[in-house]
Amino acid sequence: MELFIDKNAIRVKENISIIGIIITGIIVSCYFFPFGTNFTPKALNSKIILAVFGVLLTFYNSLIKRSFVFNKALINPTIFALVFSAVGFISVDINNSVDYSYASYIVSFATWLFAAYATIQVIKATHKKVNFQLLFNYLAAICVIQCIIALTIDNYLPFKTLIDTYISQDTVASVEFLNKVERLYGIGAALDPAGTRFSVVLIGLTALLIKESRKSDYSNKTIILYWIAFGIISVVGNMISRTTTVGMSMGLLYLIYDSQIIRTNIAKKSINLWKNIFIVTFILVVISTYFYQTNEDIRQLFKFAFEGFFNWIEDGEWKTSSTDKLNSTMWIWPTDLKTWIIGKADFSFKGTLTDIGYCRFIFYNGIIGLVIFSLFFIYNGLYFYSLNKSLRLFFLALIALGFIIWIKIPTDLFLIYALLYNINPKEL
């Protein structure tokens, strides 16, 4: 009887652990892919709710410790955010504007930080510790799940109706717009913001693959799971947003360079890594080819996701409709010196149709603002670059990712740095 009770206790503990992991995954997704609901105010979303919990947790922990503990590593990033916001306010004041999009950046900065604090505390409560690998395990898992959700929404009407009834996608775009342009979407995962986050995770998965392959007790199972995740996010992520191509390409270049496969003397561990990669890739290609040949909807999704590749095969020229549009009509620059220097404090600049990040930042707060914002992300990347030798290439790639994506859209990658700032540097 005693033994029977012990076995049940173990089973209960395992069930609690699984439930804890699932809940933690949902919390991480609420942070990484914020969303609202159709029965709450539009301004309220999952990121803001997490930020409120983050503030409450900060006060609670301060009361327990009887002192307010501030992460000294955040002093310089906070200064950058304050200065960038100040430049935005100056631009608003000079131009008599009412657009506070980036004049209030310090609020966005603080919101991400407190939401990240709450998220990391949840992971720590579940696993007793948090490090880079555990964090990116969760991020990779939720990205794969978002891809599955997006395909399910697109192919199963009752599920789509359920999601559209309760979940608001307004943090990205309205459901009406997403349906009008016939784009896949998950829960808070759509368009370029989703592609940006997928790109971050794909580069992170590459870092994990390299790290795992170099362990003396490396796990083939882990390597295979990471590469399956990389494949799913690359393919379905591109169906959701072709911005994912940036992360996929950078991840592959990172993998080829850091796995040392192009050297004359190839290490045995690198050979094992690539053996697993080729086997999994072959299986994924066979599965993808089957669905491409047998399902018209899937075929159209593939053609959208890899439009450049299909145009190259069919017409001998690598091009996409979005890049053609960028090159022909969307590189729009100021025509007066004042706007070049301090901007117009108009993030949409009165109907001028462009999504290019560099253009929009300059029109908002000029070269001054653009330089400060650029230095902000360079600093964040270099700070973490200095903390961990094995992840240096990852952080260099993360810096480059931000500047590359700005060619297409204005985006803020601080959401990933906010998570990392809340991890103990010794455990990173």
C-alpha positions as a Markdown table, in Angstrom:
| # | Residue | x | y | z |
|---|---|---|---|---|
| 1 | Met | 0.0 | 0.0 | 0.0 |
| 2 | Glu | 2.8 | 2.4 | 0.9 |
| 3 | Leu | 4.6 | 1.6 | -2.4 |
| 4 | Phe | 1.3 | 2.2 | -4.2 |
| 5 | Ile | 0.9 | 5.6 | -2.6 |
| 6 | Asp | 4.4 | 6.5 | -3.5 |
| 7 | Lys | 3.8 | 5.6 | -7.2 |
| 8 | Asn | 0.7 | 7.7 | -7.3 |
| 9 | Ala | 2.5 | 10.6 | -5.7 |
| 10 | Ile | 5.2 | 10.4 | -8.4 |
| 11 | Arg | 2.5 | 10.3 | -11.1 |
| 12 | Val | 0.8 | 13.3 | -9.5 |
| 13 | Lys | 4.1 | 15.2 | -9.4 |
| 14 | Glu | 4.7 | 14.4 | -13.1 |
| 15 | Asn | 1.2 | 15.6 | -14.0 |
| 16 | Ile | 1.7 | 18.8 | -12.1 |
| 17 | Ser | 5.1 | 19.3 | -13.8 |
| 18 | Ile | 3.5 | 18.8 | -17.3 |
| 19 | Ile | 0.6 | 21.2 | -16.4 |
| 20 | Gly | 3.2 | 23.7 | -15.1 |
| 21 | Ile | 5.2 | 23.5 | -18.4 |
| 22 | Ile | 2.0 | 24.0 | -20.5 |
| 23 | Ile | 0.9 | 27.0 | -18.4 |
| 24 | Thr | 4.4 | 28.5 | -18.6 |
| 25 | Gly | 4.4 | 28.0 | -22.4 |
| 26 | Ile | 1.1 | 29.9 | -22.6 |
| 27 | Ile | 2.6 | 32.8 | -20.5 |
| 28 | Val | 5.7 | 32.9 | -22.7 |
| 29 | Ser | 3.4 | 33.1 | -25.8 |
| 30 | Cys | 1.4 | 35.9 | -24.2 |
| 31 | Tyr | 4.6 | 37.8 | -23.9 |
| 32 | Phe | 6.2 | 37.0 | -27.2 |
| 33 | Phe | 3.0 | 37.2 | -29.3 |
| 34 | Pro | 0.8 | 39.7 | -27.4 |
| 35 | Phe | -2.9 | 39.6 | -28.2 |
| 36 | Gly | -6.2 | 41.1 | -26.8 |
| 37 | Thr | -9.7 | 39.8 | -26.6 |
| 38 | Asn | -12.9 | 40.9 | -28.1 |
| 39 | Phe | -14.5 | 41.5 | -24.7 |
| 40 | Thr | -11.8 | 43.7 | -23.1 |
| 41 | Pro | -10.7 | 47.3 | -24.0 |
| 42 | Lys | -8.6 | 47.5 | -27.2 |
| 43 | Ala | -5.7 | 49.1 | -25.3 |
| 44 | Leu | -5.5 | 46.0 | -23.0 |
| 45 | Asn | -3.4 | 43.1 | -24.3 |
| 46 | Ser | -1.5 | 40.1 | -22.8 |
| 47 | Lys | 1.8 | 42.0 | -22.7 |
| 48 | Ile | 0.3 | 44.9 | -20.6 |
| 49 | Ile | -1.3 | 42.4 | -18.2 |
| 50 | Leu | 2.0 | 40.7 | -17.8 |
| 51 | Ala | 3.7 | 44.0 | -17.2 |
| 52 | Val | 1.2 | 44.8 | -14.4 |
| 53 | Phe | 2.0 | 41.5 | -12.8 |
| 54 | Gly | 5.7 | 42.3 | -13.3 |
| 55 | Val | 5.3 | 45.6 | -11.4 |
| 56 | Leu | 3.4 | 43.8 | -8.6 |
| 57 | Leu | 6.1 | 41.1 | -8.4 |
| 58 | Thr | 8.8 | 43.7 | -8.2 |
| 59 | Phe | 7.1 | 45.5 | -5.3 |
| 60 | Tyr | 6.4 | 42.2 | -3.5 |
| 61 | Asn | 10.0 | 41.1 | -3.9 |
| 62 | Ser | 11.2 | 44.5 | -2.7 |
| 63 | Leu | 9.1 | 44.2 | 0.4 |
| 64 | Ile | 10.4 | 40.7 | 1.1 |
| 65 | Lys | 14.0 | 41.8 | 0.8 |
| 66 | Arg | 13.2 | 45.2 | 2.4 |
| 67 | Ser | 15.1 | 47.0 | -0.4 |
| 68 | Phe | 14.5 | 47.9 | -4.0 |
| 69 | Val | 16.8 | 45.9 | -6.1 |
| 70 | Phe | 17.6 | 47.5 | -9.5 |
| 71 | Asn | 19.6 | 45.6 | -12.2 |
| 72 | Lys | 22.6 | 47.8 | -12.8 |
| 73 | Ala | 23.0 | 46.4 | -16.3 |
| 74 | Leu | 19.8 | 48.3 | -17.2 |
| 75 | Ile | 21.2 | 51.7 | -16.4 |
| 76 | Asn | 22.7 | 52.4 | -19.8 |
| 77 | Pro | 19.7 | 50.9 | -21.8 |
| 78 | Thr | 17.4 | 53.1 | -19.7 |
| 79 | Ile | 19.4 | 56.2 | -20.5 |
| 80 | Phe | 19.3 | 55.3 | -24.2 |
| 81 | Ala | 15.5 | 54.9 | -24.0 |
| 82 | Leu | 15.1 | 58.2 | -22.1 |
| 83 | Val | 17.2 | 60.1 | -24.6 |
| 84 | Phe | 15.5 | 58.6 | -27.6 |
| 85 | Ser | 12.1 | 59.5 | -26.0 |
| 86 | Ala | 13.4 | 63.0 | -25.3 |
| 87 | Val | 14.4 | 63.5 | -28.9 |
| 88 | Gly | 10.9 | 62.3 | -29.9 |
| 89 | Phe | 9.3 | 64.9 | -27.5 |
| 90 | Ile | 11.4 | 67.7 | -29.0 |
| 91 | Ser | 10.3 | 66.7 | -32.5 |
| 92 | Val | 6.7 | 66.6 | -31.3 |
| 93 | Asp | 7.1 | 70.1 | -29.8 |
| 94 | Ile | 8.9 | 71.7 | -32.7 |
| 95 | Asn | 6.4 | 70.3 | -35.2 |
| 96 | Asn | 3.3 | 70.9 | -33.1 |
| 97 | Ser | 2.5 | 67.2 | -33.6 |
| 98 | Val | 0.1 | 65.0 | -31.7 |
| 99 | Asp | 1.9 | 61.7 | -32.7 |
| 100 | Tyr | 3.7 | 60.4 | -29.6 |
| 101 | Ser | 4.5 | 57.0 | -31.2 |
| 102 | Tyr | 8.2 | 57.1 | -30.2 |
| 103 | Ala | 8.2 | 60.1 | -27.9 |
| 104 | Ser | 6.7 | 57.7 | -25.4 |
| 105 | Tyr | 9.2 | 54.9 | -26.1 |
| 106 | Ile | 10.3 | 54.9 | -22.5 |
| 107 | Val | 6.8 | 53.6 | -21.6 |
| 108 | Ser | 7.1 | 50.8 | -24.2 |
| 109 | Phe | 10.6 | 50.0 | -22.9 |
| 110 | Ala | 9.4 | 49.7 | -19.3 |
| 111 | Thr | 6.3 | 47.7 | -20.4 |
| 112 | Trp | 8.6 | 45.1 | -22.1 |
| 113 | Leu | 10.9 | 45.0 | -19.1 |
| 114 | Phe | 8.2 | 44.4 | -16.5 |
| 115 | Ala | 6.4 | 41.9 | -18.7 |
| 116 | Ala | 9.7 | 40.1 | -19.3 |
| 117 | Tyr | 10.3 | 40.0 | -15.6 |
| 118 | Ala | 7.0 | 38.4 | -14.9 |
| 119 | Thr | 7.6 | 35.9 | -17.7 |
| 120 | Ile | 11.0 | 34.9 | -16.5 |
| 121 | Gln | 9.7 | 34.5 | -12.9 |
| 122 | Val | 7.1 | 32.1 | -14.2 |
| 123 | Ile | 9.7 | 30.0 | -16.0 |
| 124 | Lys | 11.9 | 30.1 | -12.8 |
| 125 | Ala | 9.0 | 29.0 | -10.7 |
| 126 | Thr | 8.4 | 26.0 | -13.0 |
| 127 | His | 12.1 | 25.0 | -13.5 |
| 128 | Lys | 13.9 | 26.6 | -10.5 |
| 129 | Lys | 16.3 | 28.2 | -12.9 |
| 130 | Val | 16.4 | 30.0 | -16.3 |
| 131 | Asn | 19.1 | 30.1 | -18.9 |
| 132 | Phe | 19.5 | 30.8 | -22.6 |
| 133 | Gln | 18.8 | 27.2 | -23.6 |
| 134 | Leu | 15.6 | 26.9 | -21.5 |
| 135 | Leu | 14.3 | 30.2 | -22.7 |
| 136 | Phe | 14.8 | 29.4 | -26.3 |
| 137 | Asn | 13.3 | 25.9 | -25.9 |
| 138 | Tyr | 10.1 | 27.7 | -24.8 |
| 139 | Leu | 10.3 | 30.3 | -27.6 |
| 140 | Ala | 10.9 | 27.6 | -30.3 |
| 141 | Ala | 8.1 | 25.5 | -28.9 |
| 142 | Ile | 5.6 | 28.4 | -29.0 |
| 143 | Cys | 6.7 | 29.4 | -32.5 |
| 144 | Val | 6.0 | 25.8 | -33.7 |
| 145 | Ile | 2.6 | 25.8 | -32.0 |
| 146 | Gln | 1.8 | 29.2 | -33.5 |
| 147 | Cys | 2.6 | 27.8 | -36.9 |
| 148 | Ile | 0.3 | 24.8 | -36.3 |
| 149 | Ile | -2.5 | 27.1 | -35.0 |
| 150 | Ala | -2.2 | 29.3 | -38.1 |
| 151 | Leu | -2.6 | 26.3 | -40.4 |
| 152 | Thr | -5.5 | 25.0 | -38.4 |
| 153 | Ile | -7.3 | 28.4 | -38.5 |
| 154 | Asp | -6.8 | 28.4 | -42.3 |
| 155 | Asn | -8.1 | 24.9 | -42.8 |
| 156 | Tyr | -10.7 | 24.2 | -40.1 |
| 157 | Leu | -13.5 | 26.8 | -40.1 |
| 158 | Pro | -15.0 | 25.9 | -36.6 |
| 159 | Phe | -11.6 | 26.6 | -35.0 |
| 160 | Lys | -11.2 | 29.8 | -37.0 |
| 161 | Thr | -14.6 | 30.9 | -35.8 |
| 162 | Leu | -13.7 | 30.2 | -32.2 |
| 163 | Ile | -10.4 | 32.1 | -32.4 |
| 164 | Asp | -12.0 | 35.1 | -34.3 |
| 165 | Thr | -14.9 | 35.3 | -31.8 |
| 166 | Tyr | -12.7 | 35.6 | -28.7 |
| 167 | Ile | -9.2 | 36.7 | -29.8 |
| 168 | Ser | -8.4 | 40.2 | -31.0 |
| 169 | Gln | -5.4 | 40.4 | -33.4 |
| 170 | Asp | -5.4 | 44.2 | -33.1 |
| 171 | Thr | -1.8 | 44.2 | -31.7 |
| 172 | Val | -0.8 | 43.3 | -35.3 |
| 173 | Ala | -3.8 | 44.0 | -37.6 |
| 174 | Ser | -7.5 | 43.5 | -37.6 |
| 175 | Val | -8.9 | 40.1 | -38.5 |
| 176 | Glu | -10.8 | 41.8 | -41.3 |
| 177 | Phe | -7.6 | 43.0 | -42.9 |
| 178 | Leu | -5.9 | 39.6 | -42.5 |
| 179 | Asn | -8.8 | 37.9 | -44.2 |
| 180 | Lys | -8.9 | 40.5 | -46.9 |
| 181 | Val | -5.3 | 40.0 | -47.8 |
| 182 | Glu | -5.6 | 36.2 | -47.3 |
| 183 | Arg | -2.7 | 35.9 | -44.8 |
| 184 | Leu | -2.2 | 33.2 | -42.3 |
| 185 | Tyr | -2.3 | 34.2 | -38.6 |
| 186 | Gly | -2.0 | 32.5 | -35.2 |
| 187 | Ile | -2.9 | 34.0 | -31.9 |
| 188 | Gly | -1.1 | 37.4 | -31.9 |
| 189 | Ala | 1.2 | 36.1 | -34.6 |
| 190 | Ala | 0.8 | 37.7 | -38.0 |
| 191 | Leu | 2.5 | 39.8 | -40.7 |
| 192 | Asp | 5.9 | 41.2 | -40.2 |
| 193 | Pro | 5.9 | 41.3 | -36.3 |
| 194 | Ala | 5.5 | 37.5 | -36.4 |
| 195 | Gly | 8.2 | 37.2 | -39.1 |
| 196 | Thr | 10.6 | 39.2 | -36.9 |
| 197 | Arg | 10.0 | 37.0 | -33.9 |
| 198 | Phe | 10.4 | 33.9 | -35.9 |
| 199 | Ser | 13.7 | 35.2 | -37.2 |
| 200 | Val | 15.0 | 35.8 | -33.7 |
| 201 | Val | 14.0 | 32.2 | -32.7 |
| 202 | Leu | 15.6 | 30.7 | -35.9 |
| 203 | Ile | 18.9 | 32.3 | -35.1 |
| 204 | Gly | 18.6 | 31.2 | -31.5 |
| 205 | Leu | 17.8 | 27.6 | -32.6 |
| 206 | Thr | 21.0 | 27.7 | -34.7 |
| 207 | Ala | 23.0 | 28.7 | -31.6 |
| 208 | Leu | 21.4 | 25.8 | -29.6 |
| 209 | Leu | 22.2 | 23.3 | -32.4 |
| 210 | Ile | 25.8 | 24.3 | -32.4 |
| 211 | Lys | 26.0 | 24.3 | -28.6 |
| 212 | Glu | 24.4 | 20.8 | -28.4 |
| 213 | Ser | 26.6 | 19.3 | -31.1 |
| 214 | Arg | 29.7 | 20.3 | -29.2 |
| 215 | Lys | 28.8 | 18.6 | -25.9 |
| 216 | Ser | 30.7 | 15.5 | -25.0 |
| 217 | Asp | 27.4 | 13.8 | -24.3 |
| 218 | Tyr | 25.4 | 15.4 | -27.1 |
| 219 | Ser | 21.9 | 14.1 | -27.8 |
| 220 | Asn | 20.9 | 13.1 | -31.4 |
| 221 | Lys | 17.3 | 13.4 | -30.3 |
| 222 | Thr | 17.8 | 17.0 | -29.2 |
| 223 | Ile | 19.6 | 17.9 | -32.4 |
| 224 | Ile | 16.8 | 16.3 | -34.5 |
| 225 | Leu | 14.0 | 18.1 | -32.5 |
| 226 | Tyr | 15.8 | 21.5 | -32.9 |
| 227 | Trp | 16.1 | 21.0 | -36.6 |
| 228 | Ile | 12.5 | 19.9 | -37.0 |
| 229 | Ala | 11.5 | 23.1 | -35.2 |
| 230 | Phe | 13.8 | 25.1 | -37.5 |
| 231 | Gly | 12.2 | 23.5 | -40.5 |
| 232 | Ile | 8.6 | 24.0 | -39.4 |
| 233 | Ile | 9.2 | 27.7 | -38.4 |
| 234 | Ser | 11.1 | 28.3 | -41.7 |
| 235 | Val | 8.4 | 26.9 | -43.9 |
| 236 | Val | 5.2 | 27.8 | -42.1 |
| 237 | Gly | 6.7 | 31.0 | -40.7 |
| 238 | Asn | 7.3 | 32.2 | -44.3 |
| 239 | Met | 3.7 | 31.4 | -45.1 |
| 240 | Ile | 2.7 | 33.8 | -42.3 |
| 241 | Ser | 5.3 | 36.4 | -43.1 |
| 242 | Arg | 8.2 | 36.4 | -45.6 |
| 243 | Thr | 10.2 | 38.4 | -43.1 |
| 244 | Thr | 11.0 | 35.0 | -41.7 |
| 245 | Thr | 13.3 | 34.5 | -44.7 |
| 246 | Val | 15.8 | 36.9 | -43.1 |
| 247 | Gly | 16.1 | 34.8 | -39.9 |
| 248 | Met | 16.1 | 31.5 | -41.9 |
| 249 | Ser | 19.0 | 32.8 | -44.2 |
| 250 | Met | 21.0 | 34.1 | -41.3 |
| 251 | Gly | 20.5 | 30.9 | -39.3 |
| 252 | Leu | 21.7 | 28.8 | -42.2 |
| 253 | Leu | 24.8 | 31.0 | -42.7 |
| 254 | Tyr | 25.5 | 30.9 | -39.0 |
| 255 | Leu | 25.2 | 27.1 | -39.0 |
| 256 | Ile | 27.5 | 26.6 | -42.0 |
| 257 | Tyr | 30.1 | 29.0 | -40.6 |
| 258 | Asp | 30.1 | 28.0 | -36.9 |
| 259 | Ser | 29.7 | 24.2 | -37.4 |
| 260 | Gln | 33.1 | 24.3 | -39.3 |
| 261 | Ile | 31.7 | 22.2 | -42.1 |
| 262 | Ile | 33.6 | 24.2 | -44.7 |
| 263 | Arg | 37.0 | 23.5 | -43.2 |
| 264 | Thr | 39.4 | 20.9 | -44.6 |
| 265 | Asn | 39.5 | 18.9 | -41.4 |
| 266 | Ile | 35.9 | 18.4 | -40.3 |
| 267 | Ala | 35.3 | 17.4 | -36.7 |
| 268 | Lys | 33.4 | 14.2 | -36.0 |
| 269 | Lys | 30.8 | 16.1 | -34.1 |
| 270 | Ser | 30.1 | 18.4 | -37.0 |
| 271 | Ile | 29.7 | 15.4 | -39.3 |
| 272 | Asn | 27.2 | 13.9 | -36.9 |
| 273 | Leu | 25.3 | 17.2 | -36.7 |
| 274 | Trp | 25.0 | 17.5 | -40.5 |
| 275 | Lys | 24.1 | 13.8 | -40.8 |
| 276 | Asn | 21.1 | 14.5 | -38.6 |
| 277 | Ile | 20.3 | 17.7 | -40.5 |
| 278 | Phe | 20.3 | 16.0 | -43.9 |
| 279 | Ile | 18.2 | 13.1 | -42.7 |
| 280 | Val | 15.5 | 15.3 | -41.1 |
| 281 | Thr | 15.6 | 17.7 | -44.1 |
| 282 | Phe | 15.1 | 14.9 | -46.6 |
| 283 | Ile | 12.0 | 13.7 | -44.6 |
| 284 | Leu | 10.6 | 17.3 | -44.3 |
| 285 | Val | 11.1 | 17.8 | -48.1 |
| 286 | Val | 9.3 | 14.6 | -48.9 |
| 287 | Ile | 6.4 | 15.5 | -46.7 |
| 288 | Ser | 6.3 | 19.1 | -48.1 |
| 289 | Thr | 6.4 | 17.8 | -51.7 |
| 290 | Tyr | 3.5 | 15.4 | -51.0 |
| 291 | Phe | 1.3 | 18.2 | -49.7 |
| 292 | Tyr | 2.4 | 20.6 | -52.4 |
| 293 | Gln | 1.4 | 18.1 | -55.1 |
| 294 | Thr | -1.9 | 17.0 | -53.5 |
| 295 | Asn | -3.3 | 20.1 | -51.9 |
| 296 | Glu | -4.0 | 23.3 | -53.9 |
| 297 | Asp | -4.3 | 25.5 | -50.8 |
| 298 | Ile | -0.9 | 24.3 | -49.5 |
| 299 | Arg | 0.5 | 24.8 | -53.0 |
| 300 | Gln | -0.5 | 28.4 | -53.0 |
| 301 | Leu | 0.9 | 28.9 | -49.5 |
| 302 | Phe | 4.2 | 27.5 | -50.7 |
| 303 | Lys | 4.2 | 29.8 | -53.7 |
| 304 | Phe | 3.6 | 32.8 | -51.5 |
| 305 | Ala | 6.1 | 31.8 | -48.9 |
| 306 | Phe | 8.9 | 31.2 | -51.4 |
| 307 | Glu | 7.8 | 33.5 | -54.2 |
| 308 | Gly | 11.4 | 34.5 | -55.0 |
| 309 | Phe | 12.5 | 30.9 | -55.4 |
| 310 | Phe | 9.6 | 30.0 | -57.6 |
| 311 | Asn | 10.1 | 33.1 | -59.8 |
| 312 | Trp | 13.8 | 32.1 | -60.1 |
| 313 | Ile | 12.9 | 28.6 | -61.2 |
| 314 | Glu | 10.1 | 29.6 | -63.6 |
| 315 | Asp | 11.4 | 33.0 | -64.9 |
| 316 | Gly | 15.1 | 32.8 | -64.2 |
| 317 | Glu | 14.9 | 35.9 | -62.0 |
| 318 | Trp | 14.8 | 36.2 | -58.2 |
| 319 | Lys | 12.1 | 38.7 | -57.3 |
| 320 | Thr | 9.0 | 39.1 | -55.1 |
| 321 | Ser | 6.1 | 41.5 | -55.3 |
| 322 | Ser | 7.0 | 43.1 | -51.9 |
| 323 | Thr | 10.6 | 43.7 | -52.8 |
| 324 | Asp | 9.6 | 45.2 | -56.2 |
| 325 | Lys | 7.3 | 47.5 | -54.3 |
| 326 | Leu | 10.0 | 48.5 | -51.8 |
| 327 | Asn | 12.5 | 49.2 | -54.5 |
| 328 | Ser | 10.2 | 51.2 | -56.8 |
| 329 | Thr | 7.9 | 53.3 | -54.5 |
| 330 | Met | 8.8 | 53.0 | -50.8 |
| 331 | Trp | 12.2 | 54.6 | -50.5 |
| 332 | Ile | 11.0 | 58.1 | -49.6 |
| 333 | Trp | 13.3 | 60.6 | -48.0 |
| 334 | Pro | 12.8 | 64.2 | -46.5 |
| 335 | Thr | 13.2 | 67.1 | -48.8 |
| 336 | Asp | 14.2 | 69.7 | -46.2 |
| 337 | Leu | 17.1 | 69.9 | -43.7 |
| 338 | Lys | 14.9 | 70.3 | -40.6 |
| 339 | Thr | 13.1 | 67.0 | -41.3 |
| 340 | Trp | 16.5 | 65.2 | -41.9 |
| 341 | Ile | 17.8 | 66.5 | -38.6 |
| 342 | Ile | 14.8 | 66.2 | -36.2 |
| 343 | Gly | 12.0 | 64.8 | -38.2 |
| 344 | Lys | 8.3 | 65.7 | -38.4 |
| 345 | Ala | 7.0 | 63.7 | -35.4 |
| 346 | Asp | 4.7 | 61.9 | -37.8 |
| 347 | Phe | 5.3 | 58.1 | -37.9 |
| 348 | Ser | 2.8 | 57.6 | -40.7 |
| 349 | Phe | 3.9 | 61.0 | -42.2 |
| 350 | Lys | 0.4 | 61.9 | -43.4 |
| 351 | Gly | -0.4 | 59.1 | -45.7 |
| 352 | Thr | 2.9 | 58.6 | -47.4 |
| 353 | Leu | 2.9 | 54.9 | -48.3 |
| 354 | Thr | 6.1 | 53.3 | -47.0 |
| 355 | Asp | 6.9 | 50.7 | -44.4 |
| 356 | Ile | 10.7 | 51.1 | -44.6 |
| 357 | Gly | 12.0 | 51.4 | -41.1 |
| 358 | Tyr | 14.9 | 53.8 | -41.9 |
| 359 | Cys | 12.5 | 56.2 | -43.7 |
| 360 | Arg | 9.9 | 56.2 | -41.0 |
| 361 | Phe | 12.3 | 56.7 | -38.2 |
| 362 | Ile | 13.9 | 59.7 | -40.0 |
| 363 | Phe | 10.5 | 61.2 | -40.7 |
| 364 | Tyr | 9.6 | 60.8 | -37.0 |
| 365 | Asn | 12.7 | 62.2 | -35.3 |
| 366 | Gly | 15.4 | 62.6 | -37.9 |
| 367 | Ile | 18.9 | 61.3 | -38.1 |
| 368 | Ile | 19.4 | 62.2 | -34.4 |
| 369 | Gly | 16.7 | 59.8 | -33.3 |
| 370 | Leu | 17.8 | 57.1 | -35.8 |
| 371 | Val | 21.4 | 57.2 | -34.6 |
| 372 | Ile | 20.4 | 57.0 | -30.9 |
| 373 | Phe | 18.0 | 54.1 | -31.6 |
| 374 | Ser | 20.7 | 52.3 | -33.5 |
| 375 | Leu | 23.2 | 52.8 | -30.8 |
| 376 | Phe | 20.6 | 51.5 | -28.3 |
| 377 | Phe | 20.4 | 48.1 | -30.1 |
| 378 | Ile | 24.1 | 47.9 | -30.8 |
| 379 | Tyr | 24.8 | 48.5 | -27.0 |
| 380 | Asn | 22.3 | 45.8 | -26.0 |
| 381 | Gly | 23.8 | 43.2 | -28.4 |
| 382 | Leu | 27.4 | 44.0 | -27.4 |
| 383 | Tyr | 26.6 | 43.9 | -23.7 |
| 384 | Phe | 25.4 | 40.3 | -24.0 |
| 385 | Tyr | 28.2 | 39.6 | -26.5 |
| 386 | Ser | 30.7 | 40.3 | -23.7 |
| 387 | Leu | 28.9 | 38.0 | -21.2 |
| 388 | Asn | 29.1 | 34.6 | -23.1 |
| 389 | Lys | 31.8 | 33.5 | -25.4 |
| 390 | Ser | 29.8 | 30.6 | -26.9 |
| 391 | Leu | 26.9 | 32.9 | -27.9 |
| 392 | Arg | 28.9 | 35.8 | -29.4 |
| 393 | Leu | 28.0 | 35.0 | -32.9 |
| 394 | Phe | 24.3 | 34.8 | -31.9 |
| 395 | Phe | 24.4 | 38.4 | -30.5 |
| 396 | Leu | 26.3 | 39.7 | -33.5 |
| 397 | Ala | 23.6 | 38.1 | -35.7 |
| 398 | Leu | 20.9 | 39.7 | -33.5 |
| 399 | Ile | 22.4 | 43.2 | -34.0 |
| 400 | Ala | 22.6 | 42.6 | -37.7 |
| 401 | Leu | 19.0 | 41.2 | -37.8 |
| 402 | Gly | 17.5 | 44.5 | -36.5 |
| 403 | Phe | 19.3 | 46.6 | -39.1 |
| 404 | Ile | 18.4 | 44.3 | -42.0 |
| 405 | Ile | 14.7 | 44.2 | -41.1 |
| 406 | Trp | 14.6 | 48.0 | -40.9 |
| 407 | Ile | 15.1 | 47.9 | -44.7 |
| 408 | Lys | 11.6 | 46.4 | -44.8 |
| 409 | Ile | 9.7 | 47.6 | -41.7 |
| 410 | Pro | 10.4 | 49.6 | -38.4 |
| 411 | Thr | 10.7 | 47.0 | -35.7 |
| 412 | Asp | 11.7 | 46.9 | -32.1 |
| 413 | Leu | 13.8 | 43.9 | -31.0 |
| 414 | Phe | 14.0 | 44.9 | -27.4 |
| 415 | Leu | 11.5 | 42.3 | -26.5 |
| 416 | Ile | 14.2 | 39.6 | -26.6 |
| 417 | Tyr | 16.8 | 41.7 | -24.8 |
| 418 | Ala | 14.2 | 42.4 | -22.1 |
| 419 | Leu | 13.9 | 38.7 | -21.4 |
| 420 | Leu | 17.7 | 38.3 | -21.3 |
| 421 | Tyr | 18.2 | 41.2 | -19.0 |
| 422 | Asn | 16.0 | 39.4 | -16.5 |
| 423 | Ile | 18.2 | 36.3 | -16.5 |
| 424 | Asn | 21.1 | 36.0 | -14.1 |
| 425 | Pro | 24.2 | 36.7 | -16.2 |
| 426 | Lys | 26.0 | 33.8 | -14.6 |
| 427 | Glu | 23.3 | 31.4 | -15.8 |
| 428 | Leu | 23.1 | 32.9 | -19.3 |
